[in-house]
């Protein structure tokens, strides 16, 4: 009888596919699957997010390599580049990894580089923690045959593990026939935790998968790392209070200086790597609506390459922050660089909406052909403001389907439906916008919709939330008076 090996946790990370569909059993183990709320990312960014439980915007590792801030040459990312602690830091856990990023200089980790990951993996199973990155599984180049072959190898490894060993796999989603699943959420996370069959109801961010990794490794989530409230993890939550995270001792990299140096010296490999970094960062910032981070990344990308996408993302970030002077400046620069582009017309509309001229220009735009998808929502908002409701509604719904709608887009469309007395549709497109503190006008819009639908419990909760920020708000007071009597 073959002896089962039992590390506490095995983590397998890739930006490619490793299994067909969502099999209920992998290697004889019950599998729990969920989609992950994340844009496409380099595997290094995924792996370090799982190890730290925080976003790449915080931990700072986006790619396997980086441009050194002193030599301005490309090198491997190191432990000192990581701006957040991994769950194994300051523990006695034995960690063995294959192709894991940013562990050079980490005395606690034994890492090897290999293109034969599944052959090397069994030798690592005497560790407490095992981590493997599969960089060779490119997102677009994986054939069905390769996916099936990879799943067979994966299941062979899993079958060697004791049931006490938990497994986390982050991978590209596929259909049941092993073809790639095109989705606004390209990744899935698969958990093997004992014989648990529980399902995850809400789609988590990648960082929450990292929180699960902490618990499954027997380490509590420190402050700043969100702890998942999933039923299959209940027995792994420690009793002691959550600790404070370790503060890195190294200084932050001055990326503006690095970008300026590689651009001025026309260092093509450095420009390519930095572009990959900031494209990933700007995609994350957009998903999280971190407009300040998106502004910085957009400005960096314009300096690195200056594509229409780069300009638009900076335009959108400035618009969402209400930075009108900076917005005016970048739109003028956009108009000089790309005078005939559709995004230029949309960007100019954000600054000044000349009704007669704007209506004519907006009517000529086919939103399905807008090259930068992230501009579709802004186009829809402009159409609604310009008295083009049919185009505005259609484009905003298209933005939602494409996964590029902002909270502002959803609020504008919900307000349109509310004015049309289609309040069920209004609440559906609003989704969670206005549910938490933030933009007060969105919270009030949500309250109006709830009142129109007669949802008493929700109205009272929402009205009290509004009043906690503005104790004299007439809409909230009227709602309470109506539904509390």
Order of alpha helices (4+ residues) and beta strands (2+ residues): beta-beta-beta-beta-alpha-alpha-beta-beta-beta-beta-alpha-beta-alpha-beta-beta-beta-alpha-alpha-alpha-alpha-alpha-alpha-alpha-alpha-alpha-alpha-alpha-alpha-alpha-alpha-alpha
